[in-house]
Amino acid sequence: MEIDRRILIFDGPEGELQQLALDLIGREFEVHYANDIDEAQMLAREAKGRINAVLFPASDALPPVRDMAGRFGVSPAALIPTGQRPTDRVIAALFFHGVRWHLWDNPPDEAIRLVISSVLFEQDPLEIRFHRRVPTSIAARIEIEGEKSDTTIRDISLGGACLLGGVLGTEGDQGFLCFSNAEDEISLPIRFAWAVGDANEKSSVAGVTFIEVSPDAGAVIDGLLEAVIARHRIEKPNLEA
């Protein structure tokens, strides 16, 4: 099956994004890499409009955003500056031209997954999910027909979650997902959408949908989403401060 989602990594001459490019290979999108703008433009043209995100070094000498977006056939919101955090002047220019996400200052893998998946969520015309997912690492418990098992919430949205490890159910099973957040104890009725791996292995993975989300549980999940997203959104800096 051909991969429709593609990201382009437009690196600088020193190749500071090479390792990131290697780390991203094999995920749910195809990776294109170039450290020359003409080569990057050629790769984008060969992709025939299927580039959904462009990662590039964040520096004071970055190419004009509108020129980059036009060359690669994407909107400015699909551009993701990476590397060392630039000056407030550059951040203000990025914000003015429509860039909204960043990956600077050596982000962890969870942040990389968040930002790329968020841009794909916003930019992919074939995206059919209703809710944005954010990566997490929350200890949780699954309850299925009276049986309990510890697991980890790998990512979560208002519509469901991805679980890693534990005695997971199979497609169609129903139960409860329970976790704590500060003083809140959350219990959500769930249905297993898919599951992969041995049910007794730490590497087992499953996707669940939330059958019902109460207002209190929804507020907790909203708070989790907003806290994670805020760390990687580009906001207009106050240059007068």
C-alpha positions as CSV (number, residue, x, y, z in Angstrom):
1,M,0.0,0.0,0.0
2,E,1.4,3.4,-1.0
3,I,2.1,5.9,1.7
4,D,0.1,9.1,1.1
5,R,1.5,11.1,3.9
6,R,5.0,12.6,3.3
7,I,7.2,15.0,5.1
8,L,10.2,16.9,3.7
9,I,13.3,17.6,5.7
10,F,15.0,20.7,4.3
11,D,18.4,20.7,6.0
12,G,21.2,23.2,6.2
13,P,24.7,22.6,4.6
14,E,26.0,21.2,7.9
15,G,23.4,18.4,8.0
16,E,22.1,19.1,11.5
17,L,18.8,17.3,10.8
18,Q,20.3,14.1,9.3
19,Q,19.9,12.1,12.5
20,L,16.3,13.3,12.8
21,A,15.6,12.2,9.3
22,L,17.0,8.7,10.1
23,D,15.0,8.5,13.3
24,L,11.8,9.3,11.4
25,I,12.2,6.6,8.8
26,G,9.7,3.7,9.1
27,R,6.9,5.7,10.7
28,E,3.5,6.3,9.3
29,F,4.7,8.7,6.7
30,E,7.4,8.8,4.0
31,V,10.5,10.9,4.6
32,H,12.2,13.0,1.9
33,Y,15.6,14.6,2.8
34,A,17.6,17.4,1.1
35,N,20.2,19.9,2.2
36,D,19.9,22.1,-0.9
37,I,16.8,24.2,-1.6
38,D,16.7,23.3,-5.3
39,E,17.0,19.6,-4.5
40,A,14.3,20.0,-1.9
41,Q,12.0,21.7,-4.4
42,M,12.6,18.9,-6.9
43,L,11.6,16.3,-4.3
44,A,8.5,18.3,-3.5
45,R,7.6,18.5,-7.1
46,E,8.1,14.8,-7.6
47,A,5.8,14.1,-4.6
48,K,3.0,15.8,-6.7
49,G,1.4,17.8,-3.9
50,R,1.6,15.0,-1.3
51,I,4.1,16.8,1.0
52,N,2.1,17.5,4.3
53,A,4.9,18.9,6.5
54,V,8.3,20.5,6.0
55,L,11.0,20.5,8.8
56,F,13.8,23.0,8.5
57,P,16.5,24.4,10.8
58,A,15.4,27.4,12.8
59,S,18.1,30.1,12.5
60,D,18.4,33.8,12.0
61,A,19.4,33.1,8.4
62,L,16.3,31.1,7.4
63,P,14.8,31.6,3.9
64,P,11.7,33.7,3.6
65,V,8.7,31.6,4.8
66,R,6.5,32.6,1.9
67,D,9.2,31.6,-0.6
68,M,9.8,28.2,1.2
69,A,6.1,27.5,1.3
70,G,5.6,28.4,-2.4
71,R,8.6,26.3,-3.5
72,F,7.5,23.2,-1.6
73,G,3.8,23.5,-2.4
74,V,2.6,23.8,1.2
75,S,0.9,26.4,3.4
76,P,3.1,28.2,5.9
77,A,1.3,26.3,8.7
78,A,2.9,23.1,7.3
79,L,6.4,24.5,8.0
80,I,8.1,23.2,11.2
81,P,11.3,25.0,12.4
82,T,13.6,22.8,14.3
83,G,17.0,23.0,16.0
84,Q,18.1,25.8,18.4
85,R,15.5,28.3,19.4
86,P,15.9,31.4,17.3
87,T,15.7,35.0,18.5
88,D,12.4,36.6,19.3
89,R,12.7,38.7,16.2
90,V,12.7,35.5,14.1
91,I,9.9,33.9,16.1
92,A,7.8,37.0,15.5
93,A,8.4,36.8,11.8
94,L,7.5,33.1,11.8
95,F,4.3,33.8,13.6
96,F,3.4,36.7,11.3
97,H,3.8,34.5,8.2
98,G,1.6,31.7,9.6
99,V,4.1,29.2,11.1
100,R,2.4,27.7,14.2
101,W,4.5,24.7,15.4
102,H,8.1,24.3,16.4
103,L,10.6,21.5,17.4
104,W,13.5,23.4,18.8
105,D,15.9,22.8,21.7
106,N,16.3,19.0,21.4
107,P,12.7,17.9,21.8
108,P,11.9,14.4,23.1
109,D,10.4,11.8,20.8
110,E,7.0,12.5,22.3
111,A,7.2,16.1,21.2
112,I,8.3,15.2,17.7
113,R,5.3,12.8,17.4
114,L,3.0,15.5,18.7
115,V,4.1,18.2,16.3
116,I,4.3,16.1,13.2
117,S,1.0,14.4,13.9
118,S,-0.7,17.8,14.6
119,V,0.5,19.3,11.4
120,L,-0.6,16.2,9.5
121,F,-4.0,16.4,11.3
122,E,-4.3,20.0,10.1
123,Q,-2.9,19.7,6.6
124,D,-3.8,16.3,5.3
125,P,-7.0,16.6,3.2
126,L,-7.6,12.9,3.7
127,E,-7.6,13.1,7.5
128,I,-10.8,11.5,8.8
129,R,-10.2,11.7,12.6
130,F,-12.4,14.2,14.5
131,H,-10.0,14.7,17.4
132,R,-6.4,15.7,17.7
133,R,-4.2,13.2,19.5
134,V,-1.3,14.1,21.8
135,P,1.5,11.8,23.0
136,T,1.6,11.1,26.7
137,S,3.1,8.6,29.1
138,I,0.4,8.1,31.7
139,A,0.2,5.1,34.0
140,A,-3.3,3.6,33.7
141,R,-5.4,0.5,34.4
142,I,-7.6,-1.6,32.1
143,E,-10.6,-3.4,33.4
144,I,-12.3,-6.0,31.2
145,E,-15.0,-8.3,32.7
146,G,-13.6,-7.9,36.2
147,E,-10.0,-8.6,35.1
148,K,-7.5,-5.7,35.8
149,S,-4.2,-5.0,34.1
150,D,-1.7,-2.1,34.2
151,T,-0.9,-0.3,31.0
152,T,0.4,3.0,29.7
153,I,-1.5,5.6,27.7
154,R,0.8,6.4,24.8
155,D,-1.4,9.0,23.3
156,I,-4.9,10.3,24.0
157,S,-7.6,12.5,22.5
158,L,-11.2,13.2,23.3
159,G,-12.2,10.3,21.1
160,G,-9.9,7.5,22.3
161,A,-6.3,6.5,23.3
162,C,-3.4,4.2,22.3
163,L,-2.3,1.8,25.0
164,L,1.1,0.2,25.4
165,G,1.6,-2.9,27.5
166,G,-0.6,-5.0,29.7
167,V,-3.2,-7.7,29.1
168,L,-5.1,-5.9,26.4
169,G,-8.4,-6.9,24.9
170,T,-9.2,-7.8,21.3
171,E,-11.2,-5.9,18.7
172,G,-14.7,-5.4,19.9
173,D,-14.0,-6.0,23.6
174,Q,-15.4,-3.4,26.1
175,G,-14.2,-2.4,29.5
176,F,-12.9,0.6,31.4
177,L,-9.7,2.7,31.2
178,C,-8.8,4.2,34.6
179,F,-6.1,6.8,35.3
180,S,-5.2,9.6,37.7
181,N,-4.4,13.2,36.9
182,A,-3.5,15.4,39.9
183,E,-6.5,15.0,42.2
184,D,-8.8,13.6,39.5
185,E,-9.6,9.9,39.2
186,I,-10.9,9.2,35.7
187,S,-12.8,6.1,34.6
188,L,-13.8,5.9,30.9
189,P,-15.9,3.2,29.2
190,I,-13.9,1.9,26.2
191,R,-14.2,-0.3,23.2
192,F,-11.1,-1.9,21.6
193,A,-10.8,-0.9,18.0
194,W,-7.6,-2.9,17.4
195,A,-4.8,-4.7,19.2
196,V,-1.4,-6.0,18.2
197,G,1.1,-8.3,19.9
198,D,0.9,-10.9,22.6
199,A,-1.6,-9.9,25.2
200,N,0.8,-10.7,28.0
201,E,3.8,-8.8,26.6
202,K,5.0,-5.3,27.5
203,S,5.2,-4.6,23.8
204,S,1.5,-5.2,23.1
205,V,-0.3,-2.2,21.7
206,A,-4.0,-1.4,21.3
207,G,-6.2,1.4,20.2
208,V,-9.4,2.1,22.1
209,T,-12.4,4.4,21.5
210,F,-14.2,6.1,24.3
211,I,-17.8,5.0,24.4
212,E,-18.8,8.0,26.5
213,V,-16.9,11.0,28.0
214,S,-18.4,12.8,31.0
215,P,-18.0,16.6,31.3
216,D,-15.5,16.1,34.1
217,A,-13.4,13.6,32.2
218,G,-13.6,15.8,29.1
219,A,-12.3,18.7,31.0
220,V,-9.3,16.6,32.3
221,I,-8.5,15.4,28.8
222,D,-8.8,18.9,27.4
223,G,-6.4,20.1,30.1
224,L,-3.9,17.4,29.1
225,L,-4.1,18.3,25.5
226,E,-3.7,22.1,26.1
227,A,-0.7,21.6,28.4
228,V,1.2,19.5,25.9
229,I,0.2,21.5,22.8
230,A,1.1,24.9,24.4
231,R,4.8,23.8,24.8
232,H,5.2,23.5,21.0
233,R,2.9,26.2,19.6
234,I,4.5,29.4,18.3
235,E,3.0,32.4,19.9
236,K,3.7,36.0,19.0
237,P,6.5,37.2,21.3
238,N,6.4,40.6,23.0
239,L,9.3,42.4,21.4
240,E,8.8,45.5,23.6
241,A,9.3,43.6,26.9
